[in-house]
Amino acid sequence: MQSTNGSETTWVSRVIALGLFVVVIGAVFASVAAAVPAMGFRGADVSASTVAVGENVTVSATVVNVGDSGGGYTFRFVHNNTELEATTVNEFASQRVRVPASERRTVTENISFDRIGTYRITVNDNEAGVVTVQPARARVASQSADQRRVDIRANGVSSTNVTALDIEPTNDTFGLEHWSTATGQPAFQQTLTEYSNRSTVPATLPPTNQSAIVGVLTVGTDDSFERATMRATVARSALANASLQPGEVSIYQRNGTTWDRLTTTVAEERDDNVVYEATGTSDTTYAVGSIESELSVTTTSIRTEATADGQRIFLDAQISNAGPTAGEYVGALRVNGVTVNTSRITVAGDGSATLSVSEAVTEQGKYRVQLNDTTVHEVILTQKEAEGQPTGEPGAEPSGSDTPTAHSTPTATADGSGDSPTTGVVPPTVLGIDTLYLIGGLGIGLGVFIAILVALRRSDSGSDSDSFEQF
């Protein structure tokens, strides 16, 4: 009986031990089976949907490992030209990465295209995006509250025709919406930076007392720059803040320290903004708004020339421009208070020019000559001068433009400020005596001399008669 009980106890113990062994082994195998990687593709995308020929596109793809152990994963990057009938798979790159448990990995690859077209890009049969390849493109590279940068890239374009590009609209008060450029080359790059706040512009602008600027554009290029036609949008609110009417706005091209006004047209008027168009010729800074010239008359002088029937009076004036842009000066010649002739001259920014305006006269007398409201000059013409005859000795040639034949005396200005002796032409003198007074004195002396001579001859005749009768 006892041996039988011992056998049963031993058998039960062995069964329990075997069960525990099976449980332990099962747990070990279960834990090993659970500790495997589990990869899941999380998506892919492209950096740009429109690029130029030869420009890189960055393709990104992400995978996540939800398993309990690390493992490897291979990315395969493929592109197909959707405009071609061929369905050949064009794998342009592959990457294998190790992904730890419960982590993700993102990889990138660059691709460029040497021909225009539309390309579908996939990663492991998952679409990353569709890319349109053009000969040229304008892409907004960065944007902030006061400025926006646009990158221009072209490859395989016409070297003789312009390359026209539309630019993404902006919500700023100033921005480009079209750019047509010609560089004379089939490939080029340009950088356009727009500024809607003049205080953020790195370039030097005209002072505020000489300008009202509502937008600035800077152009940078790695290649030669022949010309570019731009269309710039200006918000009506910006025009109102600058006290400018739509027709008062021009586009200016910086030229060293001055600004050249470009021929500017209003391309379109909209409810909220106005579109201006102009063509520039340099990769420089462009200002949109109004820049004023500052013209003034520095000096004036008088000269005369003999004509067939009188004299022509010339008034020469030196016009200075203290402003940063060119300005037109209109000079009206006034003789005895009446405007008789006008002349126009363009004076470059920070420059000067000589204006000459003239009028022919045929009558002797005194003429008051002035330019607009500047210094008044007096010109006295003698009878011979009014008749177009020389005033020198008999047989002398008429004086030319370098020698005044009329007498000019500067008098007080229109505002009573007077004029310096160097402004007008000094009347001709002899030994410090005015020519007119000298001629008058000589005439009186000659008359007295002739009268005395006649009296003496009469006296001599009377004496001879008495002597004869006495004889």
NUVOPA-544952 format. One record per residue (C-alpha): residue in one letter; x, y, z. Coordinates in nm, 2 decimals, padded with zeros to 4 digits, m for minus. Layout:
BEGIN
FIMAR / type / c1 / c2 / c3
FIMAR / A / X / Y / Z
...
END
This chain:
BEGIN
FIMAR / type / c1 / c2 / c3
FIMAR / M / 00.00 / 00.00 / 00.00
FIMAR / Q / 00.28 / 00.25 / 00.09
FIMAR / S / 00.47 / 00.18 / m00.23
FIMAR / T / 00.15 / 00.24 / m00.43
FIMAR / N / 00.10 / 00.58 / m00.27
FIMAR / G / 00.46 / 00.68 / m00.33
FIMAR / S / 00.43 / 00.60 / m00.70
FIMAR / E / 00.12 / 00.81 / m00.73
FIMAR / T / 00.29 / 01.10 / m00.56
FIMAR / T / 00.59 / 01.08 / m00.78
FIMAR / W / 00.37 / 01.06 / m01.09
FIMAR / V / 00.18 / 01.38 / m00.99
FIMAR / S / 00.50 / 01.56 / m00.92
FIMAR / R / 00.63 / 01.48 / m01.26
FIMAR / V / 00.32 / 01.59 / m01.43
FIMAR / I / 00.33 / 01.92 / m01.24
FIMAR / A / 00.69 / 01.97 / m01.33
FIMAR / L / 00.63 / 01.89 / m01.69
FIMAR / G / 00.34 / 02.14 / m01.70
FIMAR / L / 00.55 / 02.41 / m01.55
FIMAR / F / 00.83 / 02.34 / m01.80
FIMAR / V / 00.57 / 02.37 / m02.08
FIMAR / V / 00.44 / 02.70 / m01.95
FIMAR / V / 00.79 / 02.84 / m01.92
FIMAR / I / 00.89 / 02.73 / m02.26
FIMAR / G / 00.57 / 02.87 / m02.41
FIMAR / A / 00.62 / 03.20 / m02.24
FIMAR / V / 00.98 / 03.22 / m02.38
FIMAR / F / 00.86 / 03.14 / m02.73
FIMAR / A / 00.57 / 03.39 / m02.69
FIMAR / S / 00.80 / 03.67 / m02.59
FIMAR / V / 01.04 / 03.59 / m02.87
FIMAR / A / 00.75 / 03.58 / m03.12
FIMAR / A / 00.62 / 03.92 / m03.00
FIMAR / A / 00.96 / 04.10 / m03.02
FIMAR / V / 00.96 / 04.15 / m03.40
FIMAR / P / 00.97 / 04.48 / m03.60
FIMAR / A / 00.65 / 04.61 / m03.76
FIMAR / M / 00.71 / 04.88 / m04.03
FIMAR / G / 00.44 / 05.11 / m04.15
FIMAR / F / 00.48 / 05.37 / m04.44
FIMAR / R / 00.36 / 05.71 / m04.33
FIMAR / G / 00.37 / 05.91 / m04.65
FIMAR / A / 00.58 / 06.11 / m04.90
FIMAR / D / 00.59 / 06.45 / m05.06
FIMAR / V / 00.78 / 06.68 / m05.30
FIMAR / S / 00.93 / 07.03 / m05.22
FIMAR / A / 00.78 / 07.20 / m05.53
FIMAR / S / 00.51 / 07.12 / m05.78
FIMAR / T / 00.66 / 07.35 / m06.05
FIMAR / V / 01.03 / 07.37 / m06.13
FIMAR / A / 01.25 / 07.48 / m06.41
FIMAR / V / 01.46 / 07.24 / m06.63
FIMAR / G / 01.77 / 07.14 / m06.43
FIMAR / E / 01.63 / 07.26 / m06.09
FIMAR / N / 01.63 / 07.02 / m05.80
FIMAR / V / 01.32 / 06.88 / m05.64
FIMAR / T / 01.35 / 06.73 / m05.30
FIMAR / V / 01.14 / 06.41 / m05.23
FIMAR / S / 01.08 / 06.31 / m04.87
FIMAR / A / 00.94 / 05.99 / m04.73
FIMAR / T / 00.87 / 05.86 / m04.37
FIMAR / V / 00.84 / 05.51 / m04.22
FIMAR / V / 00.75 / 05.42 / m03.86
FIMAR / N / 00.83 / 05.10 / m03.66
FIMAR / V / 00.54 / 05.00 / m03.43
FIMAR / G / 00.71 / 04.67 / m03.34
FIMAR / D / 00.91 / 04.58 / m03.02
FIMAR / S / 01.24 / 04.54 / m03.19
FIMAR / G / 01.45 / 04.73 / m03.45
FIMAR / G / 01.46 / 04.64 / m03.81
FIMAR / G / 01.55 / 04.75 / m04.16
FIMAR / Y / 01.34 / 04.93 / m04.43
FIMAR / T / 01.42 / 05.01 / m04.79
FIMAR / F / 01.28 / 05.31 / m04.97
FIMAR / R / 01.25 / 05.30 / m05.35
FIMAR / F / 01.21 / 05.63 / m05.54
FIMAR / V / 01.05 / 05.62 / m05.88
FIMAR / H / 00.93 / 05.88 / m06.14
FIMAR / N / 00.73 / 05.84 / m06.46
FIMAR / N / 00.66 / 06.10 / m06.73
FIMAR / T / 00.28 / 06.11 / m06.74
FIMAR / E / 00.29 / 06.26 / m07.09
FIMAR / L / 00.46 / 05.95 / m07.24
FIMAR / E / 00.28 / 05.62 / m07.32
FIMAR / A / 00.57 / 05.42 / m07.19
FIMAR / T / 00.51 / 05.26 / m06.85
FIMAR / T / 00.87 / 05.19 / m06.77
FIMAR / V / 00.95 / 05.22 / m06.41
FIMAR / N / 01.24 / 05.48 / m06.36
FIMAR / E / 01.38 / 05.41 / m06.02
FIMAR / F / 01.62 / 05.71 / m05.96
FIMAR / A / 01.72 / 05.63 / m05.60
FIMAR / S / 01.69 / 05.38 / m05.31
FIMAR / Q / 01.78 / 05.40 / m04.94
FIMAR / R / 01.78 / 05.14 / m04.67
FIMAR / V / 01.76 / 05.25 / m04.31
FIMAR / R / 01.74 / 05.09 / m03.97
FIMAR / V / 01.45 / 05.19 / m03.76
FIMAR / P / 01.46 / 05.13 / m03.38
FIMAR / A / 01.15 / 05.00 / m03.21
FIMAR / S / 00.87 / 05.26 / m03.17
FIMAR / E / 01.06 / 05.52 / m03.37
FIMAR / R / 01.03 / 05.67 / m03.72
FIMAR / R / 01.27 / 05.77 / m03.99
FIMAR / T / 01.25 / 06.03 / m04.27
FIMAR / V / 01.47 / 06.02 / m04.58
FIMAR / T / 01.51 / 06.26 / m04.87
FIMAR / E / 01.64 / 06.24 / m05.23
FIMAR / N / 01.70 / 06.51 / m05.49
FIMAR / I / 01.60 / 06.48 / m05.85
FIMAR / S / 01.62 / 06.72 / m06.15
FIMAR / F / 01.48 / 06.69 / m06.50
FIMAR / D / 01.65 / 06.78 / m06.82
FIMAR / R / 01.34 / 06.81 / m07.03
FIMAR / I / 01.00 / 06.98 / m06.99
FIMAR / G / 00.70 / 06.77 / m06.90
FIMAR / T / 00.48 / 06.64 / m06.61
FIMAR / Y / 00.63 / 06.38 / m06.38
FIMAR / R / 00.46 / 06.15 / m06.12
FIMAR / I / 00.69 / 06.06 / m05.83
FIMAR / T / 00.62 / 05.77 / m05.61
FIMAR / V / 00.80 / 05.60 / m05.31
FIMAR / N / 00.73 / 05.23 / m05.26
FIMAR / D / 00.43 / 05.27 / m05.48
FIMAR / N / 00.29 / 05.55 / m05.27
FIMAR / E / 00.25 / 05.88 / m05.46
FIMAR / A / 00.47 / 06.17 / m05.34
FIMAR / G / 00.35 / 06.43 / m05.59
FIMAR / V / 00.32 / 06.55 / m05.94
FIMAR / V / 00.59 / 06.79 / m06.07
FIMAR / T / 00.55 / 07.01 / m06.38
FIMAR / V / 00.89 / 07.10 / m06.54
FIMAR / Q / 00.90 / 07.42 / m06.74
FIMAR / P / 01.18 / 07.62 / m06.92
FIMAR / A / 01.15 / 07.89 / m06.65
FIMAR / R / 00.97 / 07.95 / m06.33
FIMAR / A / 00.92 / 08.22 / m06.06
FIMAR / R / 00.90 / 08.08 / m05.71
FIMAR / V / 00.83 / 08.26 / m05.38
FIMAR / A / 01.13 / 08.16 / m05.17
FIMAR / S / 01.04 / 08.35 / m04.85
FIMAR / Q / 00.79 / 08.60 / m04.72
FIMAR / S / 00.75 / 08.82 / m04.41
FIMAR / A / 00.53 / 09.11 / m04.31
FIMAR / D / 00.73 / 09.37 / m04.50
FIMAR / Q / 00.91 / 09.19 / m04.77
FIMAR / R / 00.89 / 08.89 / m05.01
FIMAR / R / 01.17 / 08.72 / m05.21
FIMAR / V / 01.10 / 08.56 / m05.55
FIMAR / D / 01.36 / 08.33 / m05.72
FIMAR / I / 01.37 / 08.32 / m06.10
FIMAR / R / 01.54 / 08.03 / m06.28
FIMAR / A / 01.54 / 07.95 / m06.65
FIMAR / N / 01.71 / 07.68 / m06.85
FIMAR / G / 01.67 / 07.62 / m07.22
FIMAR / V / 01.48 / 07.94 / m07.30
FIMAR / S / 01.52 / 08.16 / m07.60
FIMAR / S / 01.83 / 08.38 / m07.59
FIMAR / T / 01.67 / 08.64 / m07.82
FIMAR / N / 01.32 / 08.67 / m07.69
FIMAR / V / 01.19 / 08.77 / m07.35
FIMAR / T / 01.10 / 08.51 / m07.09
FIMAR / A / 00.76 / 08.60 / m06.94
FIMAR / L / 00.67 / 08.48 / m06.59
FIMAR / D / 00.36 / 08.53 / m06.37
FIMAR / I / 00.43 / 08.56 / m06.00
FIMAR / E / 00.21 / 08.44 / m05.72
FIMAR / P / m00.01 / 08.73 / m05.59
FIMAR / T / 00.06 / 08.89 / m05.25
FIMAR / N / m00.16 / 09.04 / m04.98
FIMAR / D / 00.10 / 09.31 / m04.91
FIMAR / T / 00.04 / 09.67 / m05.02
FIMAR / F / 00.31 / 09.63 / m05.29
FIMAR / G / 00.42 / 09.33 / m05.50
FIMAR / L / 00.51 / 09.21 / m05.84
FIMAR / E / 00.26 / 09.00 / m06.04
FIMAR / H / 00.45 / 08.97 / m06.37
FIMAR / W / 00.81 / 08.97 / m06.48
FIMAR / S / 00.93 / 08.96 / m06.85
FIMAR / T / 01.31 / 08.95 / m06.87
FIMAR / A / 01.57 / 08.93 / m07.15
FIMAR / T / 01.93 / 08.84 / m07.07
FIMAR / G / 02.05 / 08.73 / m07.41
FIMAR / Q / 02.13 / 08.38 / m07.26
FIMAR / P / 01.94 / 08.05 / m07.27
FIMAR / A / 01.99 / 07.99 / m06.89
FIMAR / F / 02.00 / 08.24 / m06.60
FIMAR / Q / 01.90 / 08.30 / m06.24
FIMAR / Q / 01.76 / 08.62 / m06.08
FIMAR / T / 01.65 / 08.71 / m05.74
FIMAR / L / 01.37 / 08.97 / m05.69
FIMAR / T / 01.30 / 09.11 / m05.34
FIMAR / E / 01.00 / 09.33 / m05.28
FIMAR / Y / 00.97 / 09.58 / m04.99
FIMAR / S / 00.64 / 09.73 / m04.89
FIMAR / N / 00.80 / 09.92 / m04.60
FIMAR / R / 01.08 / 10.17 / m04.70
FIMAR / S / 01.23 / 10.15 / m04.35
FIMAR / T / 01.34 / 09.78 / m04.42
FIMAR / V / 01.51 / 09.85 / m04.75
FIMAR / P / 01.88 / 09.80 / m04.73
FIMAR / A / 01.95 / 10.03 / m05.03
FIMAR / T / 01.98 / 10.41 / m04.99
FIMAR / L / 01.65 / 10.59 / m05.09
FIMAR / P / 01.58 / 10.96 / m05.16
FIMAR / P / 01.50 / 11.15 / m04.84
FIMAR / T / 01.13 / 11.18 / m04.75
FIMAR / N / 01.12 / 11.55 / m04.81
FIMAR / Q / 01.20 / 11.48 / m05.18
FIMAR / S / 01.00 / 11.15 / m05.23
FIMAR / A / 00.69 / 10.96 / m05.15
FIMAR / I / 00.77 / 10.59 / m05.20
FIMAR / V / 00.50 / 10.31 / m05.18
FIMAR / G / 00.72 / 10.01 / m05.28
FIMAR / V / 01.08 / 09.91 / m05.36
FIMAR / L / 01.21 / 09.63 / m05.57
FIMAR / T / 01.58 / 09.51 / m05.57
FIMAR / V / 01.71 / 09.28 / m05.85
FIMAR / G / 02.00 / 09.05 / m05.82
FIMAR / T / 02.13 / 08.84 / m06.11
FIMAR / D / 02.43 / 08.61 / m06.17
FIMAR / D / 02.42 / 08.68 / m06.54
FIMAR / S / 02.40 / 08.98 / m06.78
FIMAR / F / 02.08 / 09.18 / m06.76
FIMAR / E / 01.95 / 09.36 / m07.07
FIMAR / R / 01.60 / 09.46 / m06.99
FIMAR / A / 01.29 / 09.36 / m06.79
FIMAR / T / 00.93 / 09.47 / m06.80
FIMAR / M / 00.76 / 09.46 / m06.46
FIMAR / R / 00.40 / 09.48 / m06.35
FIMAR / A / 00.37 / 09.60 / m05.99
FIMAR / T / 00.06 / 09.61 / m05.78
FIMAR / V / 00.01 / 09.90 / m05.53
FIMAR / A / m00.28 / 09.90 / m05.29
FIMAR / R / m00.50 / 10.21 / m05.30
FIMAR / S / m00.46 / 10.24 / m04.92
FIMAR / A / m00.08 / 10.28 / m04.97
FIMAR / L / m00.15 / 10.55 / m05.23
FIMAR / A / m00.38 / 10.74 / m05.00
FIMAR / N / m00.13 / 10.72 / m04.71
FIMAR / A / 00.13 / 10.87 / m04.94
FIMAR / S / m00.11 / 11.14 / m05.06
FIMAR / L / m00.07 / 11.02 / m05.42
FIMAR / Q / m00.32 / 11.00 / m05.70
FIMAR / P / m00.29 / 10.69 / m05.93
FIMAR / G / m00.17 / 10.90 / m06.22
FIMAR / E / 00.11 / 11.06 / m06.00
FIMAR / V / 00.30 / 10.74 / m05.96
FIMAR / S / 00.61 / 10.64 / m06.16
FIMAR / I / 00.87 / 10.37 / m06.14
FIMAR / Y / 01.23 / 10.49 / m06.09
FIMAR / Q / 01.55 / 10.31 / m06.16
FIMAR / R / 01.85 / 10.39 / m05.95
FIMAR / N / 02.15 / 10.52 / m06.14
FIMAR / G / 02.44 / 10.56 / m05.90
FIMAR / T / 02.33 / 10.84 / m05.65
FIMAR / T / 02.04 / 10.96 / m05.87
FIMAR / W / 01.71 / 10.80 / m05.99
FIMAR / D / 01.60 / 10.78 / m06.36
FIMAR / R / 01.22 / 10.81 / m06.41
FIMAR / L / 01.10 / 10.53 / m06.63
FIMAR / T / 00.81 / 10.56 / m06.87
FIMAR / T / 00.53 / 10.42 / m06.65
FIMAR / T / 00.18 / 10.33 / m06.75
FIMAR / V / m00.13 / 10.23 / m06.56
FIMAR / A / m00.18 / 09.87 / m06.68
FIMAR / E / m00.50 / 09.81 / m06.48
FIMAR / E / m00.71 / 09.98 / m06.22
FIMAR / R / m00.89 / 09.76 / m05.97
FIMAR / D / m01.12 / 09.81 / m05.67
FIMAR / D / m00.84 / 09.77 / m05.42
FIMAR / N / m00.52 / 09.83 / m05.61
FIMAR / V / m00.36 / 09.98 / m05.92
FIMAR / V / m00.12 / 09.79 / m06.15
FIMAR / Y / 00.17 / 09.98 / m06.30
FIMAR / E / 00.40 / 09.87 / m06.58
FIMAR / A / 00.75 / 09.99 / m06.68
FIMAR / T / 01.07 / 09.85 / m06.84
FIMAR / G / 01.40 / 09.87 / m06.66
FIMAR / T / 01.75 / 09.82 / m06.80
FIMAR / S / 01.97 / 09.73 / m06.50
FIMAR / D / 01.99 / 09.48 / m06.21
FIMAR / T / 01.96 / 09.75 / m05.95
FIMAR / T / 01.70 / 09.90 / m05.72
FIMAR / Y / 01.36 / 10.03 / m05.84
FIMAR / A / 01.13 / 10.26 / m05.64
FIMAR / V / 00.76 / 10.30 / m05.70
FIMAR / G / 00.60 / 10.63 / m05.61
FIMAR / S / 00.70 / 11.00 / m05.67
FIMAR / I / 01.04 / 11.15 / m05.65
FIMAR / E / 01.07 / 11.53 / m05.70
FIMAR / S / 01.34 / 11.74 / m05.87
FIMAR / E / 01.45 / 12.07 / m05.71
FIMAR / L / 01.52 / 12.33 / m05.98
FIMAR / S / 01.66 / 12.68 / m05.94
FIMAR / V / 01.81 / 12.96 / m06.15
FIMAR / T / 02.17 / 13.01 / m06.05
FIMAR / T / 02.28 / 13.29 / m06.29
FIMAR / T / 02.15 / 13.48 / m06.59
FIMAR / S / 02.33 / 13.69 / m06.85
FIMAR / I / 02.24 / 13.89 / m07.17
FIMAR / R / 02.40 / 13.90 / m07.51
FIMAR / T / 02.29 / 14.03 / m07.85
FIMAR / E / 02.36 / 13.94 / m08.21
FIMAR / A / 02.31 / 14.16 / m08.52
FIMAR / T / 02.04 / 14.05 / m08.76
FIMAR / A / 01.95 / 14.17 / m09.11
FIMAR / D / 01.69 / 14.41 / m08.98
FIMAR / G / 01.78 / 14.46 / m08.61
FIMAR / Q / 01.92 / 14.27 / m08.31
FIMAR / R / 01.84 / 13.94 / m08.14
FIMAR / I / 01.85 / 13.95 / m07.76
FIMAR / F / 01.96 / 13.63 / m07.59
FIMAR / L / 01.91 / 13.55 / m07.23
FIMAR / D / 02.13 / 13.27 / m07.10
FIMAR / A / 02.05 / 13.11 / m06.76
FIMAR / Q / 02.23 / 12.84 / m06.56
FIMAR / I / 01.97 / 12.60 / m06.41
FIMAR / S / 02.07 / 12.38 / m06.12
FIMAR / N / 01.89 / 12.07 / m05.99
FIMAR / A / 01.94 / 11.98 / m05.62
FIMAR / G / 01.69 / 11.69 / m05.64
FIMAR / P / 01.78 / 11.32 / m05.70
FIMAR / T / 01.59 / 11.29 / m06.03
FIMAR / A / 01.58 / 11.48 / m06.35
FIMAR / G / 01.34 / 11.77 / m06.39
FIMAR / E / 01.22 / 11.99 / m06.67
FIMAR / Y / 01.25 / 12.36 / m06.65
FIMAR / V / 01.03 / 12.59 / m06.86
FIMAR / G / 01.18 / 12.93 / m06.91
FIMAR / A / 00.96 / 13.22 / m07.03
FIMAR / L / 01.14 / 13.52 / m07.18
FIMAR / R / 00.96 / 13.84 / m07.09
FIMAR / V / 01.04 / 14.17 / m07.26
FIMAR / N / 00.89 / 14.49 / m07.11
FIMAR / G / 00.66 / 14.27 / m06.90
FIMAR / V / 00.53 / 14.07 / m07.20
FIMAR / T / 00.61 / 13.70 / m07.25
FIMAR / V / 00.75 / 13.68 / m07.60
FIMAR / N / 00.92 / 13.33 / m07.61
FIMAR / T / 00.96 / 13.01 / m07.41
FIMAR / S / 01.22 / 12.73 / m07.39
FIMAR / R / 01.24 / 12.40 / m07.21
FIMAR / I / 01.53 / 12.21 / m07.08
FIMAR / T / 01.58 / 11.88 / m06.88
FIMAR / V / 01.82 / 11.90 / m06.60
FIMAR / A / 01.97 / 11.58 / m06.46
FIMAR / G / 01.94 / 11.49 / m06.10
FIMAR / D / 02.22 / 11.66 / m05.89
FIMAR / G / 02.32 / 11.84 / m06.21
FIMAR / S / 02.30 / 12.17 / m06.40
FIMAR / A / 02.23 / 12.29 / m06.76
FIMAR / T / 02.23 / 12.61 / m06.95
FIMAR / L / 01.90 / 12.74 / m07.09
FIMAR / S / 01.90 / 13.00 / m07.38
FIMAR / V / 01.60 / 13.19 / m07.50
FIMAR / S / 01.59 / 13.48 / m07.74
FIMAR / E / 01.38 / 13.74 / m07.92
FIMAR / A / 01.44 / 13.96 / m08.22
FIMAR / V / 01.38 / 14.34 / m08.20
FIMAR / T / 01.39 / 14.61 / m08.47
FIMAR / E / 01.33 / 14.93 / m08.28
FIMAR / Q / 01.57 / 15.14 / m08.08
FIMAR / G / 01.50 / 15.21 / m07.72
FIMAR / K / 01.53 / 15.05 / m07.37
FIMAR / Y / 01.41 / 14.69 / m07.32
FIMAR / R / 01.35 / 14.53 / m06.98
FIMAR / V / 01.44 / 14.16 / m07.02
FIMAR / Q / 01.38 / 13.88 / m06.76
FIMAR / L / 01.34 / 13.50 / m06.74
FIMAR / N / 01.02 / 13.42 / m06.56
FIMAR / D / 01.05 / 13.61 / m06.23
FIMAR / T / 01.43 / 13.61 / m06.21
FIMAR / T / 01.67 / 13.91 / m06.24
FIMAR / V / 01.56 / 14.19 / m06.47
FIMAR / H / 01.82 / 14.32 / m06.73
FIMAR / E / 01.80 / 14.65 / m06.93
FIMAR / V / 01.91 / 14.65 / m07.29
FIMAR / I / 01.95 / 14.98 / m07.48
FIMAR / L / 01.95 / 14.97 / m07.86
FIMAR / T / 02.07 / 15.27 / m08.07
FIMAR / Q / 01.92 / 15.37 / m08.40
FIMAR / K / 02.19 / 15.19 / m08.60
FIMAR / E / 02.17 / 14.88 / m08.39
FIMAR / A / 01.79 / 14.87 / m08.43
FIMAR / E / 01.85 / 14.90 / m08.81
FIMAR / G / 02.09 / 14.61 / m08.80
FIMAR / Q / 02.39 / 14.83 / m08.87
FIMAR / P / 02.73 / 14.81 / m08.70
FIMAR / T / 02.81 / 15.07 / m08.44
FIMAR / G / 03.18 / 15.09 / m08.50
FIMAR / E / 03.38 / 15.30 / m08.75
FIMAR / P / 03.26 / 15.32 / m09.11
FIMAR / G / 03.32 / 14.99 / m09.29
FIMAR / A / 03.34 / 14.79 / m08.97
FIMAR / E / 03.18 / 14.45 / m08.96
FIMAR / P / 02.88 / 14.39 / m08.74
FIMAR / S / 02.98 / 14.25 / m08.40
FIMAR / G / 02.93 / 13.88 / m08.34
FIMAR / S / 02.78 / 13.69 / m08.06
FIMAR / D / 03.09 / 13.72 / m07.85
FIMAR / T / 03.08 / 14.10 / m07.84
FIMAR / P / 02.75 / 14.27 / m07.73
FIMAR / T / 02.64 / 14.54 / m07.97
FIMAR / A / 02.37 / 14.66 / m07.73
FIMAR / H / 02.40 / 14.81 / m07.39
FIMAR / S / 02.27 / 14.60 / m07.10
FIMAR / T / 02.23 / 14.72 / m06.75
FIMAR / P / 02.11 / 14.48 / m06.47
FIMAR / T / 01.84 / 14.63 / m06.25
FIMAR / A / 01.64 / 14.52 / m05.95
FIMAR / T / 01.48 / 14.18 / m05.96
FIMAR / A / 01.11 / 14.13 / m05.97
FIMAR / D / 01.11 / 14.09 / m05.59
FIMAR / G / 01.33 / 14.39 / m05.54
FIMAR / S / 01.64 / 14.20 / m05.43
FIMAR / G / 01.86 / 14.35 / m05.70
FIMAR / D / 02.14 / 14.19 / m05.90
FIMAR / S / 02.51 / 14.17 / m05.87
FIMAR / P / 02.72 / 14.34 / m06.14
FIMAR / T / 02.85 / 14.01 / m06.27
FIMAR / T / 02.50 / 13.89 / m06.36
FIMAR / G / 02.43 / 14.13 / m06.66
FIMAR / V / 02.65 / 14.28 / m06.93
FIMAR / V / 02.85 / 14.60 / m06.84
FIMAR / P / 02.79 / 14.88 / m07.09
FIMAR / P / 03.09 / 14.97 / m07.31
FIMAR / T / 03.30 / 15.26 / m07.18
FIMAR / V / 03.60 / 15.46 / m07.29
FIMAR / L / 03.83 / 15.57 / m07.01
FIMAR / G / 03.55 / 15.51 / m06.76
FIMAR / I / 03.31 / 15.74 / m06.95
FIMAR / D / 02.99 / 15.59 / m07.09
FIMAR / T / 03.00 / 15.56 / m07.47
FIMAR / L / 02.67 / 15.74 / m07.52
FIMAR / Y / 02.78 / 16.04 / m07.31
FIMAR / L / 03.12 / 16.05 / m07.48
FIMAR / I / 02.96 / 16.06 / m07.82
FIMAR / G / 02.72 / 16.33 / m07.71
FIMAR / G / 03.01 / 16.54 / m07.57
FIMAR / L / 03.22 / 16.50 / m07.88
FIMAR / G / 02.91 / 16.61 / m08.09
FIMAR / I / 02.86 / 16.92 / m07.88
FIMAR / G / 03.23 / 17.01 / m07.90
FIMAR / L / 03.24 / 16.96 / m08.27
FIMAR / G / 02.94 / 17.19 / m08.31
FIMAR / V / 03.10 / 17.47 / m08.11
FIMAR / F / 03.42 / 17.43 / m08.30
FIMAR / I / 03.24 / 17.47 / m08.64
FIMAR / A / 03.05 / 17.77 / m08.51
FIMAR / I / 03.37 / 17.95 / m08.40
FIMAR / L / 03.53 / 17.86 / m08.74
FIMAR / V / 03.24 / 18.01 / m08.93
FIMAR / A / 03.25 / 18.33 / m08.72
FIMAR / L / 03.62 / 18.37 / m08.78
FIMAR / R / 03.58 / 18.33 / m09.15
FIMAR / R / 03.31 / 18.60 / m09.16
FIMAR / S / 03.54 / 18.83 / m08.96
FIMAR / D / 03.83 / 18.78 / m09.20
FIMAR / S / 03.60 / 18.85 / m09.50
FIMAR / G / 03.49 / 19.18 / m09.35
FIMAR / S / 03.85 / 19.29 / m09.29
FIMAR / D / 03.95 / 19.22 / m09.65
FIMAR / S / 03.66 / 19.42 / m09.79
FIMAR / D / 03.74 / 19.73 / m09.59
FIMAR / S / 04.10 / 19.71 / m09.70
FIMAR / F / 04.01 / 19.69 / m10.07
FIMAR / E / 03.78 / 20.00 / m10.06
FIMAR / Q / 04.04 / 20.20 / m09.87
FIMAR / F / 04.30 / 20.10 / m10.13
END
